[in-house]
Amino acid sequence: MTNVIRQYTKKLPGNVLNRVERVGNRLPHPFILFLYMAVAIAILSLIASLAGATVIDPKSQEQVDIQNLLSADGLEFALTTMLDNFLSFPPLGLVIVMLLGVGLANQVGLLEIAFKAIVVRASPRMLTFVVIFVGIVSNIASESAAIVIPPLAAMLFLAVGRHPIAGLAAGFGAVGAGFSANFIVAGTDVLLSGITTSAAGIVDSSVVVTPVSNWYFMSASTLILTIVGVLITEKVVEPRLGPYDGSGSDRDNSEFLITADQRRGLRNAGLVALLYAAVVIALVAPPNAALRGEGGSIITSPFMDSLVPIIFLFFVSVGITYGIAVGTITSSSDVPKLMIESAKDLAGILVLVFAVAQTIAYFQWTNLGLWVAVQGSELLEALDVDGVVALIMLSLVTIVLSLVISSGSALWAVMAPVFVPMMMLHDVNPAYAQLAYRIADSSTNMLVPLSPILAVALGYIQKYDKRAGVGTVFALMIPYAATFYLIWMLQFVVWTVFGLPIGPGEYLN
């Protein structure tokens, strides 16, 4: 590592980052955090009820009282609806189905080998572009992408005479800061849209934010951020690192190898993917196709309503095909076994969703959510800010909070019940509030002191520089985080000014 990086690291606001880490370490597990929030809602509802607080429902224009959750009626509500709150929480079923399909493809090794095959085959000239692009779209494999892409990129950079830490930086910058962008609908889209829909119900229960509500914007973001990531890597990060002075003895060419069975598996899975896509297109493309809606609509149609099952069946189909080819699946009983293995990753989500569902339900029943939304909307009107400025403010709040709460879904579950209704009353589509959040949360992924990916990144970097520390990681990641956020928000503003939809039928107002 060169002295330039050392000096650059020293310029970082280390004391601020240390304070953030200390505050984050004191926060409880997200499940406990939401239990505390539920208790706080109960206490606030008691105080507001005793004070005679009321709010005008903007939809019915009727005055409604703040209901006391600690009253007999409130306790009855909390106990009798506990199971319904959990089971009817919008993202629950969608996330389970989605992750079972993706999990199967991941368990058989398809996703890892597919990403590896793309990166390994990249020409030296296109290597940075391919690493950044694959790193961004690999969020379909969730956190496992951080284990596969960056170290592979480091070895490939070293193999062509480039600095391996630049490869690591490119991989982690793409996987972390570009986490939300993708051409493919991922589990993140499903989980966040469900939380947004629940939060929107505080104001209007008929509002539904779908997993594709941000799809147009995120698809375009994938290409834009890839180009930006290439420029950051080759014009900022790599020049700062200078020439690599290591011996290169850590090269392990076995990591580049893809076996004949794996190649055959990829080929077969690719053929099945093309066949599956052709079938879906045949069911959607013709004017009177089976999955079109009334009047030939696609936006309001069985296709949109069944999007998650369609994606689930896609990953199951290609996963089984690959698994059979490489021998991971030898009998029909292996399929449920692999799904059971992948379902272990759902445990944390189920625990979190249980607490989140209760908290949002209490926030809605007490009418505190409506009261906060109305007060926030009035504040925005008093500040005389338009929807775009309000969304930029939301993104800035997200940046601050994301440095403490490392889980993106947990943070949105905290913010959504407050900000989504507030934005709705300010005449802003909740899908836009979700998008502004995702931009800020993704950009700061590699700057969260409590993030497990940060520890993984440090471990890989120390393979090539034993003296590296957490400050080294921050020095490498800040250019990606800051530039991705600025370019992403610029895209967001331009997109909105030109009135382009961020997803099917999704406009600002």
C-alpha positions as CSV (number, residue, x, y, z in Angstrom):
1,M,0.0,0.0,0.0
2,T,1.4,3.4,-0.9
3,N,1.9,6.4,1.4
4,V,-0.8,8.2,-0.6
5,I,-3.4,5.9,0.7
6,R,-2.0,6.2,4.2
7,Q,-2.2,10.0,4.1
8,Y,-5.7,9.8,2.5
9,T,-6.8,7.6,5.3
10,K,-5.5,10.0,8.0
11,K,-7.6,12.8,6.5
12,L,-10.8,10.8,7.2
13,P,-13.1,12.1,10.0
14,G,-11.9,9.2,12.2
15,N,-13.4,10.6,15.4
16,V,-16.8,10.9,13.8
17,L,-16.6,7.3,12.5
18,N,-15.5,6.1,15.9
19,R,-18.5,7.8,17.5
20,V,-20.8,6.3,14.9
21,E,-19.4,2.8,15.7
22,R,-19.8,3.3,19.4
23,V,-23.4,4.5,19.0
24,G,-24.2,1.6,16.7
25,N,-22.7,-0.9,19.1
26,R,-25.1,0.3,21.8
27,L,-28.2,-0.3,19.7
28,P,-30.1,-3.5,20.4
29,H,-30.9,-6.2,17.8
30,P,-33.5,-4.8,15.4
31,F,-36.1,-7.2,16.9
32,I,-35.6,-5.6,20.3
33,L,-35.5,-2.2,18.8
34,F,-39.0,-2.6,17.3
35,L,-40.3,-4.0,20.6
36,Y,-39.0,-0.7,22.2
37,M,-40.7,1.2,19.5
38,A,-44.0,-0.6,20.2
39,V,-43.7,0.2,23.9
40,A,-43.0,3.9,23.0
41,I,-46.1,4.0,20.7
42,A,-48.2,2.6,23.6
43,I,-46.9,5.2,26.0
44,L,-47.3,8.1,23.6
45,S,-50.8,6.9,22.7
46,L,-51.7,7.0,26.4
47,I,-50.3,10.6,26.8
48,A,-51.9,11.9,23.6
49,S,-55.2,10.3,24.4
50,L,-55.3,11.8,27.9
51,A,-54.4,15.2,26.3
52,G,-57.4,14.9,23.9
53,A,-55.2,14.9,20.8
54,T,-57.0,14.7,17.5
55,V,-56.2,14.8,13.8
56,I,-58.1,15.5,10.6
57,D,-58.2,12.5,8.3
58,P,-57.1,14.0,4.9
59,K,-59.1,11.3,3.1
60,S,-62.5,11.5,4.9
61,Q,-61.9,15.1,6.3
62,E,-63.3,13.8,9.6
63,Q,-61.7,14.4,13.0
64,V,-60.3,11.3,14.6
65,D,-59.0,10.8,18.1
66,I,-55.7,9.3,19.1
67,Q,-56.6,5.9,20.5
68,N,-54.9,4.6,23.7
69,L,-53.2,1.3,23.1
70,L,-53.0,0.8,26.9
71,S,-56.7,0.9,27.3
72,A,-59.0,-2.2,27.4
73,D,-59.8,-1.8,23.7
74,G,-56.1,-1.3,22.9
75,L,-55.0,-4.4,24.7
76,E,-57.7,-6.4,23.1
77,F,-56.5,-5.2,19.7
78,A,-52.9,-6.0,20.4
79,L,-53.6,-9.5,21.6
80,T,-56.4,-10.6,19.1
81,T,-54.6,-9.2,16.0
82,M,-51.1,-10.4,16.8
83,L,-51.2,-13.4,14.4
84,D,-53.1,-11.5,11.7
85,N,-50.6,-8.6,11.8
86,F,-47.8,-11.1,11.2
87,L,-49.5,-13.4,8.6
88,S,-51.1,-10.6,6.6
89,F,-47.9,-8.4,6.5
90,P,-47.5,-7.7,2.7
91,P,-43.9,-8.8,2.2
92,L,-44.0,-12.0,4.2
93,G,-45.3,-14.5,1.7
94,L,-43.7,-12.8,-1.2
95,V,-40.2,-12.8,0.4
96,I,-40.5,-16.4,1.4
97,V,-41.4,-17.6,-2.1
98,M,-38.8,-15.4,-3.7
99,L,-36.0,-16.5,-1.5
100,L,-36.8,-20.2,-1.8
101,G,-36.4,-19.9,-5.5
102,V,-33.2,-17.8,-5.5
103,G,-31.9,-19.9,-2.6
104,L,-32.3,-23.1,-4.5
105,A,-30.3,-21.7,-7.5
106,N,-27.7,-20.4,-5.0
107,Q,-27.5,-23.8,-3.1
108,V,-26.7,-25.7,-6.2
109,G,-23.9,-23.3,-7.1
110,L,-25.5,-21.8,-10.2
111,L,-25.3,-18.1,-9.2
112,E,-21.6,-18.3,-8.1
113,I,-20.5,-20.1,-11.2
114,A,-22.5,-17.9,-13.5
115,F,-20.9,-14.7,-12.0
116,K,-17.5,-16.3,-12.1
117,A,-17.8,-17.4,-15.7
118,I,-18.7,-13.8,-16.7
119,V,-15.8,-12.2,-14.8
120,V,-13.1,-14.7,-15.7
121,R,-13.9,-14.5,-19.5
122,A,-13.5,-10.7,-19.5
123,S,-10.7,-9.3,-21.6
124,P,-8.1,-7.2,-19.8
125,R,-9.4,-4.1,-21.4
126,M,-13.0,-4.8,-20.3
127,L,-12.1,-6.2,-16.9
128,T,-13.0,-3.2,-14.8
129,F,-16.3,-2.8,-16.6
130,V,-17.3,-6.5,-16.1
131,V,-16.3,-6.5,-12.4
132,I,-18.4,-3.4,-11.7
133,F,-21.3,-4.6,-13.7
134,V,-21.4,-8.1,-12.3
135,G,-20.8,-6.8,-8.8
136,I,-23.9,-4.6,-9.1
137,V,-26.2,-7.2,-10.5
138,S,-25.0,-9.9,-8.2
139,N,-27.2,-8.5,-5.4
140,I,-29.6,-11.1,-6.6
141,A,-27.4,-13.5,-4.6
142,S,-27.7,-11.2,-1.6
143,E,-24.6,-11.0,0.8
144,S,-22.9,-14.1,-0.8
145,A,-21.9,-11.8,-3.7
146,A,-19.4,-10.1,-1.4
147,I,-17.7,-13.4,-0.8
148,V,-17.3,-14.3,-4.5
149,I,-16.9,-11.2,-6.7
150,P,-14.2,-9.0,-4.9
151,P,-11.6,-11.7,-4.2
152,L,-12.0,-13.1,-7.8
153,A,-11.6,-9.5,-9.1
154,A,-8.4,-9.1,-7.1
155,M,-6.8,-12.2,-8.5
156,L,-7.8,-11.3,-12.1
157,F,-6.4,-7.7,-11.6
158,L,-3.1,-9.3,-10.3
159,A,-3.0,-11.8,-13.2
160,V,-3.0,-8.9,-15.8
161,G,-0.5,-6.9,-13.9
162,R,-2.8,-4.5,-12.1
163,H,-3.1,-3.7,-8.4
164,P,-5.2,-6.5,-6.7
165,I,-6.5,-4.1,-4.0
166,A,-8.0,-2.0,-6.9
167,G,-9.9,-5.1,-7.9
168,L,-11.1,-5.6,-4.4
169,A,-12.2,-2.0,-4.2
170,A,-14.0,-2.3,-7.5
171,G,-15.8,-5.5,-6.4
172,F,-16.8,-4.2,-2.9
173,G,-17.7,-0.8,-4.3
174,A,-20.1,-2.3,-6.8
175,V,-21.5,-5.0,-4.5
176,G,-22.0,-2.5,-1.6
177,A,-22.7,1.0,-3.0
178,G,-24.6,-0.3,-6.0
179,F,-26.6,-2.9,-4.0
180,S,-30.2,-1.8,-5.1
181,A,-29.5,-1.5,-8.8
182,N,-30.4,-4.4,-11.0
183,F,-32.2,-5.5,-14.2
184,I,-33.7,-8.4,-12.3
185,V,-36.3,-8.1,-9.6
186,A,-34.6,-9.3,-6.4
187,G,-35.6,-10.2,-2.8
188,T,-34.8,-6.6,-1.8
189,D,-37.5,-5.3,-4.2
190,V,-40.0,-7.6,-2.7
191,L,-39.2,-6.9,1.0
192,L,-39.0,-3.1,0.7
193,S,-42.1,-2.8,-1.4
194,G,-44.1,-4.8,1.2
195,I,-42.9,-2.5,4.0
196,T,-43.8,0.5,1.9
197,T,-47.3,-0.8,1.2
198,S,-47.9,-1.4,4.9
199,A,-46.7,2.1,5.7
200,A,-48.9,3.6,3.0
201,G,-51.9,1.9,4.6
202,I,-51.7,4.4,7.4
203,V,-53.1,7.0,5.0
204,D,-54.7,4.9,2.3
205,S,-55.1,1.1,2.5
206,S,-55.8,0.8,-1.2
207,V,-52.3,1.9,-2.2
208,V,-50.0,-1.0,-3.3
209,V,-46.3,-0.6,-4.0
210,T,-45.2,-3.6,-6.1
211,P,-41.8,-5.3,-6.5
212,V,-41.4,-3.6,-9.9
213,S,-42.4,-0.1,-8.7
214,N,-38.7,1.0,-9.0
215,W,-37.7,-1.3,-11.8
216,Y,-37.4,1.1,-14.8
217,F,-35.2,3.5,-12.7
218,M,-33.0,0.7,-11.2
219,S,-32.5,-0.9,-14.6
220,A,-31.1,2.3,-16.0
221,S,-29.1,2.9,-12.8
222,T,-27.3,-0.4,-13.4
223,L,-25.6,0.9,-16.6
224,I,-25.1,4.4,-15.3
225,L,-23.4,3.2,-12.1
226,T,-21.3,0.7,-13.9
227,I,-19.8,3.5,-16.0
228,V,-19.3,5.7,-13.0
229,G,-17.7,2.8,-11.1
230,V,-15.2,2.2,-13.9
231,L,-14.2,5.8,-13.9
232,I,-13.8,5.9,-10.1
233,T,-11.6,2.7,-10.2
234,E,-9.4,3.7,-13.1
235,K,-9.2,7.4,-12.5
236,V,-9.2,7.7,-8.7
237,V,-8.6,4.5,-6.8
238,E,-6.0,2.8,-9.0
239,P,-3.8,5.9,-9.5
240,R,-3.8,6.4,-5.7
241,L,-2.7,2.9,-5.1
242,G,0.2,3.1,-7.5
243,P,2.1,-0.1,-8.6
244,Y,1.7,-3.2,-6.6
245,D,4.9,-4.1,-4.8
246,G,3.8,-7.6,-3.6
247,S,5.4,-10.8,-4.9
248,G,2.2,-12.1,-6.4
249,S,2.7,-15.4,-4.6
250,D,-0.9,-15.4,-3.5
251,R,-2.1,-16.2,-7.0
252,D,-4.3,-19.2,-7.1
253,N,-5.2,-20.1,-10.6
254,S,-7.5,-22.9,-9.4
255,E,-10.0,-20.1,-8.5
256,F,-10.3,-19.3,-12.3
257,L,-11.1,-22.9,-13.3
258,I,-14.6,-23.9,-14.3
259,T,-15.0,-27.6,-14.7
260,A,-16.6,-29.4,-17.7
261,D,-19.6,-30.3,-15.6
262,Q,-20.1,-26.7,-14.6
263,R,-19.8,-25.5,-18.2
264,R,-22.4,-28.1,-19.2
265,G,-24.6,-27.0,-16.3
266,L,-24.4,-23.3,-17.3
267,R,-25.2,-24.2,-20.9
268,N,-28.2,-26.3,-20.0
269,A,-29.4,-23.7,-17.5
270,G,-29.0,-21.0,-20.2
271,L,-31.1,-23.0,-22.6
272,V,-33.9,-23.5,-20.0
273,A,-33.7,-19.8,-19.2
274,L,-34.3,-18.9,-22.9
275,L,-37.1,-21.4,-23.2
276,Y,-38.8,-20.2,-20.0
277,A,-38.5,-16.5,-21.2
278,A,-40.0,-17.5,-24.5
279,V,-43.0,-19.1,-22.7
280,V,-43.5,-16.0,-20.5
281,I,-43.3,-13.7,-23.5
282,A,-45.9,-15.8,-25.4
283,L,-48.2,-15.5,-22.4
284,V,-47.8,-11.7,-22.2
285,A,-46.8,-10.2,-25.5
286,P,-49.8,-10.9,-27.8
287,P,-52.7,-8.4,-27.4
288,N,-55.0,-11.0,-26.0
289,A,-52.5,-13.1,-24.2
290,A,-53.5,-15.1,-21.1
291,L,-51.6,-13.0,-18.6
292,R,-52.8,-9.6,-19.9
293,G,-55.4,-7.6,-18.0
294,E,-58.6,-6.0,-19.0
295,G,-58.3,-4.2,-22.2
296,G,-54.9,-5.7,-22.9
297,S,-53.3,-3.9,-20.0
298,I,-49.9,-5.1,-18.7
299,I,-49.6,-2.7,-15.7
300,T,-52.9,-4.0,-14.2
301,S,-52.8,-7.6,-15.2
302,P,-52.4,-11.2,-14.0
303,F,-48.8,-11.0,-15.1
304,M,-48.0,-8.2,-12.6
305,D,-49.9,-9.9,-9.9
306,S,-48.0,-13.2,-10.4
307,L,-44.6,-11.7,-11.0
308,V,-43.0,-13.2,-7.9
309,P,-44.3,-16.7,-8.6
310,I,-43.0,-16.3,-12.2
311,I,-39.5,-15.3,-10.9
312,F,-39.7,-18.2,-8.3
313,L,-40.4,-20.8,-11.0
314,F,-37.6,-19.3,-13.2
315,F,-35.0,-19.8,-10.5
316,V,-36.3,-23.2,-9.6
317,S,-36.2,-24.3,-13.3
318,V,-32.7,-23.1,-14.0
319,G,-31.5,-24.2,-10.5
320,I,-32.7,-27.8,-11.0
321,T,-31.3,-28.0,-14.5
322,Y,-27.9,-26.8,-13.3
323,G,-28.0,-29.1,-10.2
324,I,-28.7,-32.2,-12.3
325,A,-25.9,-31.4,-14.7
326,V,-23.2,-30.9,-11.9
327,G,-24.5,-33.7,-9.7
328,T,-25.8,-31.5,-6.9
329,I,-29.2,-32.9,-7.5
330,T,-29.4,-36.6,-8.0
331,S,-33.0,-37.3,-7.0
332,S,-36.2,-35.4,-6.6
333,S,-35.8,-35.5,-2.8
334,D,-32.7,-33.3,-3.1
335,V,-34.8,-30.3,-4.3
336,P,-36.8,-29.9,-1.0
337,K,-33.6,-30.6,1.0
338,L,-31.8,-27.7,-0.8
339,M,-34.8,-25.5,-0.3
340,I,-34.8,-26.3,3.4
341,E,-31.1,-25.4,3.5
342,S,-31.8,-22.1,1.8
343,A,-34.8,-21.4,4.1
344,K,-32.3,-21.0,7.0
345,D,-31.6,-17.6,5.7
346,L,-35.3,-16.7,6.2
347,A,-35.1,-17.1,10.0
348,G,-33.8,-13.5,10.5
349,I,-36.4,-12.0,8.2
350,L,-39.2,-13.9,9.9
351,V,-38.1,-12.7,13.3
352,L,-37.8,-9.1,12.1
353,V,-41.1,-9.1,10.2
354,F,-43.0,-10.3,13.3
355,A,-41.9,-7.3,15.3
356,V,-42.2,-4.8,12.4
357,A,-45.8,-6.0,11.7
358,Q,-46.9,-5.4,15.2
359,T,-45.2,-2.0,15.5
360,I,-46.8,-0.7,12.2
361,A,-50.2,-2.1,13.2
362,Y,-50.0,-0.3,16.6
363,F,-48.9,2.9,14.8
364,Q,-51.9,2.7,12.5
365,W,-54.5,1.7,15.1
366,T,-53.6,4.4,17.6
367,N,-53.8,7.0,14.7
368,L,-50.3,8.3,15.8
369,G,-49.1,7.4,12.3
370,L,-51.7,9.6,10.7
371,W,-51.0,12.4,13.3
372,V,-47.3,12.3,12.5
373,A,-47.9,12.2,8.8
374,V,-50.2,15.3,8.9
375,Q,-47.8,17.3,11.1
376,G,-44.9,16.4,8.8
377,S,-46.8,17.3,5.7
378,E,-47.7,20.7,7.2
379,L,-44.1,21.2,8.1
380,L,-43.1,20.5,4.5
381,E,-45.7,23.0,3.3
382,A,-44.5,25.6,5.8
383,L,-41.0,25.1,4.5
384,D,-42.4,25.6,0.9
385,V,-40.5,22.6,-0.5
386,D,-41.7,20.6,-3.5
387,G,-41.8,16.8,-3.7
388,V,-38.3,16.4,-5.2
389,V,-36.7,18.6,-2.5
390,A,-38.6,16.7,0.2
391,L,-37.3,13.4,-1.2
392,I,-33.7,14.7,-1.2
393,M,-34.2,15.6,2.4
394,L,-35.5,12.0,3.1
395,S,-32.3,10.6,1.4
396,L,-30.1,12.8,3.6
397,V,-31.9,11.6,6.8
398,T,-31.3,8.0,5.5
399,I,-27.6,8.6,5.1
400,V,-27.3,9.6,8.8
401,L,-29.4,6.8,10.1
402,S,-27.8,4.1,7.9
403,L,-24.5,4.7,9.5
404,V,-26.0,3.4,12.8
405,I,-28.5,0.8,11.7
406,S,-26.8,-1.6,9.3
407,S,-29.8,-3.6,8.2
408,G,-31.4,-1.9,5.2
409,S,-34.8,-3.6,5.6
410,A,-34.8,-2.8,9.4
411,L,-34.0,0.9,8.7
412,W,-36.7,1.2,6.1
413,A,-39.1,-0.5,8.6
414,V,-38.3,2.2,11.0
415,M,-38.5,5.1,8.6
416,A,-41.3,4.1,6.3
417,P,-44.2,4.4,8.8
418,V,-43.2,8.0,9.3
419,F,-42.0,9.2,6.0
420,V,-44.2,7.3,3.5
421,P,-47.5,8.7,4.9
422,M,-45.9,12.1,5.2
423,M,-44.8,12.1,1.6
424,M,-48.2,10.8,0.5
425,L,-49.9,13.8,2.2
426,H,-47.4,16.0,0.4
427,D,-48.7,14.5,-2.9
428,V,-45.7,12.2,-3.4
429,N,-46.0,8.7,-4.7
430,P,-44.8,6.3,-2.0
431,A,-42.8,4.4,-4.6
432,Y,-40.7,7.6,-4.9
433,A,-40.1,7.8,-1.2
434,Q,-38.9,4.2,-1.3
435,L,-36.6,4.9,-4.2
436,A,-35.0,8.0,-2.5
437,Y,-34.4,5.8,0.6
438,R,-32.8,3.0,-1.5
439,I,-30.4,5.3,-3.2
440,A,-29.1,6.7,0.0
441,D,-29.0,3.4,1.9
442,S,-27.2,1.5,-0.9
443,S,-24.6,4.3,-1.4
444,T,-23.6,4.1,2.3
445,N,-23.5,0.3,2.6
446,M,-19.7,0.1,2.7
447,L,-19.4,3.0,5.3
448,V,-21.4,1.4,8.0
449,P,-19.1,0.5,10.9
450,L,-21.3,-2.4,12.0
451,S,-21.7,-3.9,8.5
452,P,-20.4,-7.5,8.3
453,I,-19.3,-6.8,4.7
454,L,-16.8,-4.2,6.1
455,A,-15.1,-6.9,8.1
456,V,-15.0,-9.2,5.1
457,A,-13.5,-6.4,3.0
458,L,-10.8,-5.8,5.6
459,G,-9.9,-9.5,5.7
460,Y,-9.5,-9.7,1.9
461,I,-7.4,-6.4,1.8
462,Q,-5.1,-7.6,4.5
463,K,-4.2,-10.6,2.3
464,Y,-2.4,-8.1,0.0
465,D,-1.4,-5.5,2.7
466,K,-0.9,-6.7,6.2
467,R,-0.8,-3.2,7.5
468,A,-4.3,-2.3,6.3
469,G,-7.0,-1.3,8.8
470,V,-10.6,-0.2,8.9
471,G,-9.5,3.3,7.8
472,T,-8.0,1.8,4.7
473,V,-11.4,0.3,3.8
474,F,-13.1,3.6,4.3
475,A,-10.5,5.4,2.2
476,L,-11.1,3.0,-0.7
477,M,-14.9,3.0,-0.4
478,I,-15.6,6.7,0.2
479,P,-15.0,7.6,-3.5
480,Y,-17.6,5.0,-4.6
481,A,-20.1,5.9,-1.9
482,A,-20.0,9.7,-2.4
483,T,-19.9,9.5,-6.2
484,F,-22.6,6.9,-6.5
485,Y,-24.9,8.9,-4.2
486,L,-24.4,12.1,-6.1
487,I,-24.8,10.6,-9.6
488,W,-27.7,8.5,-8.4
489,M,-29.5,11.5,-7.0
490,L,-28.8,13.6,-10.1
491,Q,-30.3,10.8,-12.1
492,F,-33.3,10.8,-9.7
493,V,-33.8,14.6,-10.1
494,V,-33.4,14.5,-13.9
495,W,-35.7,11.5,-14.2
496,T,-38.4,13.3,-12.1
497,V,-38.1,16.6,-13.9
498,F,-38.7,14.9,-17.2
499,G,-41.7,13.1,-15.8
500,L,-40.4,9.6,-16.6
501,P,-42.0,6.6,-14.7
502,I,-39.7,4.9,-12.2
503,G,-41.7,1.7,-12.7
504,P,-44.8,0.5,-14.5
505,G,-47.4,3.3,-14.0
506,E,-45.3,4.9,-11.2
507,Y,-45.1,8.7,-11.5
508,L,-44.2,11.3,-8.8
509,N,-47.8,12.5,-8.3
